[in-house]
Amino acid sequence: MKWDEQINKVIDYIEKNIENVIDMDKVANIMHQSKISFQRTFSLVMNISINEYIRRRRMTLAAIELQNSSEKVIDLALKYGYESPVSFTRSFKDIHGISPSAARKKDAKLNLYPRITCLLTVKGDMQMDNKTKNAGEQDVNRKGFNWATWKSPNLKVFDTCISTAFEWREAGHKDLLDLGTGLGQNAIYFAKQGFNVSAIDISDYAVQYVNNWAKIEGLTVKAEAGDMHCLPYPQSSFDCVYAYHVVSHTDSVGVRNVISEIERVLKPGGEVYLSFSSKESAEFTDNWWPKYDENTLISQNEAELGIPHFYANLNDIKQLLSNFSINRIKHTEHCVIHNSSDDRPKQMFFYVNASLKGDI
């Protein structure tokens, strides 16, 4: 196993056990190092000690829970390994600059620390470049689709949304996240079908549009602006996550972070519906746009200028969704025929329905 894969397994172990005592001997064994050697290596490569990383992650998750639940401070203190509310509050203020009670306010400014991912690249036969990335250090442009300039938005509900809503309602799912909601046609539809809908998009314009639409319809949709790489929801918040043409808008490192965040906010056994741009699409096979990494192109289209597009094949998807049971996967081509011009070059997508394994 490569070094970067080992360190990412360490991060996975920490994230899965963030509410428990982290066994440093077990962590070091993953890296095939002694505990002291591993701690020294982690600090050197990541620019942060392993203990400080764990502390910041716990304080990040605690802050998210404070803003999204009525959990008592004393209960959060115990949950994240503190013997008293006093020591918890001291650590919380050290990270966020405010008290836990102040963090409950929706406009509170928090210093959230996303999980990190390590990517090792080798150049030639001599140089090795260790890149540590988190959601605040993504190299590519992070911005949403420019909805404000979209002159003729298509607000038709996607067929996949209708069929998925029926299946999830039959399965008894209630709490749903519409990830990358855009102008919200799918969020509105899910709300009309009786789901408790939360919606998130990186575009402030889109979020305002969704909230106004929901108000006109007399529906309750909790729409807010946010980044899919660091979702502002507590662990195990949702029965299902709908992400239509969303998770591909990042690079190879980012898509792993996004899938990890989806895992975190899903309940065990919860379902996800998501799509991936296919490597068989013409823009990828013919190199239409600048290449960022082996799986990612940077869009040059006006509405998505500078936005990364991640492309996958079946093996990529299986690896990304290793903690899921894949219920159904389709590989389809979009055929758009224009009367006044030639047919549009081939665009292909994977559509995946999967369930989070119960033992994750």
N, C-alpha and C positions, 0 to 999 in steps of 0.2 A: 504493500500500500504506500502511496506517495505521502510525503511529509505533510502537504497541505490537506490531504484527505484525512490524515490522522488528527491534525489539529481541529479540523471541522467536526470530527467525531467527538472530540473533547468538548467543543462548544455545544454540540447536540446533547451530550450527557448532562452538562451543566444546566441547560435550558429545561430539560425534562425533570431535573431534580432541584430546581431553583427554590422550591418550598421546603426542601429537606436538607439534612446535613450533607454537604458535598464531601465524598470520600476522596481525599487527595491522593491516597495510594492507588486507588482505582483509576483516577484520572491520569496519573503518571504511568501506570501500566499500559494505558491505551497508546501512549507515546513511546513505550518501551524504554523509559528512562527512570532514574531514581526520582523521588519526590523533589529533592533539592535541585537536581539538574533540570527537571521540568520547569519548576518555578522560575529558575534563572532564564531558561530559554523563552518561556512565555513572556516575561517582562521585557526581554531584549527585542523580540520580534513584534509584539503587540503594543509596545510603548505604554503598558499598564500592567500592574501586577495581577495575578490571577485572583487574589482576594479582593482587590479593588474592583475588578471587573464584575465579580459576583455581587458585591455590595451595590454597585451602580445599577445592575440589572434588577436586583430586588427592589431598590428604591424607585426605579422606573415603573415596574409592575404595580408596586404599592400606590404610587401616585395615580396611575390609571384607574385603579380600583376605588380610590378616594373620590375621584370625579364621576364615577359611573355606578356607585353603589352606596348603600348606607352602612357599610361595614364599619364597626367600631375600631378606633385606633389601637386599642389594646389587643383586639383580635388580629389585626394586621401585623402588629408587632410580634406576636407569637407565631403567626403564619410564616413570617420571613426570618425567624430565628433569633429574635431579640427577647431578652429576659424581662424587659419592662418597657412601658410606653415612653419613659424618660430617655432611655438609650436609643430607642427607635426614633423619637422626635429629634434627638441630637444629630443622628446620622441623616435623617430626612432633610433637616435644615442645612446641613453641610453640603448636600448634593443640590437641592432645589432653591436654597436661599429663603425659603418660607416655611412656616409650620404646616403640619398635616391638616389642621383645621382650615388654614388659608387656602390650601390646595383644593379644597372642595368647591371653591368658586369656579364657575365655568370659564371666566376670563383670566384665571391664574396662569402665570407663565412658569412652565416647568422645564427642567433640564433633562429631557428624556434621553436615555442612552440605549440605542438599538443593539441587538445582538450583532456580533462581528462575524465576518467570514473571511477566511484566508485563501488567496489564490496564488499559486506558485507558477511563474512563467520562466521558461528556460530559453535563452537566446544564444545561438551558436553552440559551442561545446565548452564554454568557460563561464559565462555570466549567469547568475541566478538572481531573479528579482522577486523578492517576497512582498506581496501586496496585501495589506490588511485593509478590508473595506467594511464600513458599516453604512447604515442608511443615511448618515450625514456626510459620508465621504465618497459617494458615488461619483465616478469620473464623468459619466455622461450627463447630458442635459436632462434635468428632472422638471418637466412641466406637463401640463395636461393638454388635451385637444383644445384648440382655440374656439370654444363654443360661441363666444360673443360675436365672432365674424362669420358664423355659419348662417348663410342667408336662407336656406330652405331645409331646416332640420326635419329629419324623418322621425316622427313620433309614433310610428306604428310599432305595436308590441311584437317582438320576435316570436316566431312559431315555437322555438325551443323554450322560450319563457312560458308559454301557455301549457305545453306538455309537461315541463318540469314542475310547474306549479301544481298541476293535477296529481302527479306522482308524489310530490312532497306532502301535499295535503292528505292524500290517502295514507301516507306513512305516519301521519300524526305530527309532522313537524310544525312548529309555530314561530320560533324566533329566527328571523332571516336577515342576512346581511347582503345588500346589493353592492358589491364591490366595484368601484369605477362606474357609478350610476349614470354619469353623463347628464342628459336632460330629464332622466327619471321615468321614462315610459314603463320600464319594467318594474321599478320600485312601486309606482302607482298601481300597476296591475296586481302585483303580489299583495299590496295592501287591500285592494278590492276583493281579493280571494280569502281574506281573513288572517293573513300573516301579520305578526308583529315585526314591522320592517324598520331596519336601520339602513341608511344609505351613506356612502362616502365617495368623495371624488376630490382630486387635487385642485380642481377648478372652483374658485369662489363663485364665479358666475353660474356655473352649473348647479351648485348647491342652492343658491338663492332661487333659481328657476324651479327646482324640485320642491322646495319649501312653499313657494307661492302657489304652485300647481296643487299640491296636497291640501293647502288651505282652501282653495277654490272648490275642490272636490269634497271637502269635509272629512278628509282622511288624516290619520296620524302616521306620519313618516318622519323618523328622526334622521334628518339629513345633515351632514356636517362636512366641512373641508378637512382633508387629511391625506397622508401619504400611505400608500399600500405597503411600503417597506416597513412601516412602524405603526400598526393599527392601534387606535386609542380605545381599545376595549379590553376588559379583563379576560383572563383565561376561561375557556369553555363557556363563552357567551351565547353561541348560536347553534341551532339545530342544523342549519344549512347556509351555505354561501354561494351566491350566484355571481359569476365573474365572466361576462360575455365580452370577448375581445379586449381584455384588460391586462392580464398578467404578462402578455408578450411585449408590453410597452416598458421594457427595461433591458438590461444586458444579462450576460450569463451568471454573474455574481448576484445581481439584483433579483432574478427570478427565483433563485434558491431562497433568498431572504423572504420573498413574498409568499412562497409556498409554506415556509416555516411559520410565518405569521398566520396564515390561514389555518394551519394545524393548531396553533396556540389558541385561537379564538373559537374553534369548533369544539363541540362536545364530543366525547368518545362515541364513535358510531355515526357521527354527523356526516352529512353529505355535502359535496361540492359539485357544481357544474361550471366548467371553465373551458376556454378555447385557447389553442396555440396556433400561431402562424406556422405553416408547414415549410420545410426545407425544399419541397418540390414546387413551391411558388416561383413564378418567373422572376420576380424581383430579387430572389435569393440565388437561384441558379444562374441568372444572367448578370449578377452583380450590378444592379441598377444604382445602388447608393454606396457611399463610403462604408467600409467594413470597420467595425469597432473591435470585435473579437471573432472567434471562429463561428459563433452562432448569431452574431448581432450586426445589423446594418443600421445606419443613422438616416432616418427619413429625410428626403428633400422635398416632399409634398408641402404645399403652402400651409395647410391647416395643421400639419404635424411636423413642421420644419425643426430639425434638431432632435426629435424624439427618437429614442432607440427602439428597434423592433427585434425581438428575440425570435429565432426560428428553431423548430424542433423536428425530430423524427420520432418514430415510435419508441426507440430505445431511450432517447432523451427523456421522454415523458414517463416511461417506467421508472427511470432512476429518480426523477424529480418527485414522483408520487410513490416512493418506496414505502412510505408509512400509510398508504391508502390501499384499499381493495378496489380495483377498477371494475365497476359494474357494467359500463358500456363505453365504447370508444368508436367514433366515426371519423373517417378521413374523406373529406368532400371537397369538390371544386366549385367555386363560385362562377357561374356563367352569366355575364352581363352582356346583352346584345344591344348595340346602338344602331338605330335605323340609318343614320347618316355617316357611319364610319365602320371600320372593321371591328370584329369582336375584340373584347378586352383581353389582354394577355392573361394567362392562367394564374389564378389566385387560389391557393388551397389552404385548408384549415383542419385541425384536429378538434373534435368536440368530445369532451370527456365528462362522464358522471362517475364519481368515486366516493367511497365511504371511508372515513378515518378509522383505522383499526382500533379496537377497544383497549388494547394494552399499551398504547402510545402514551 
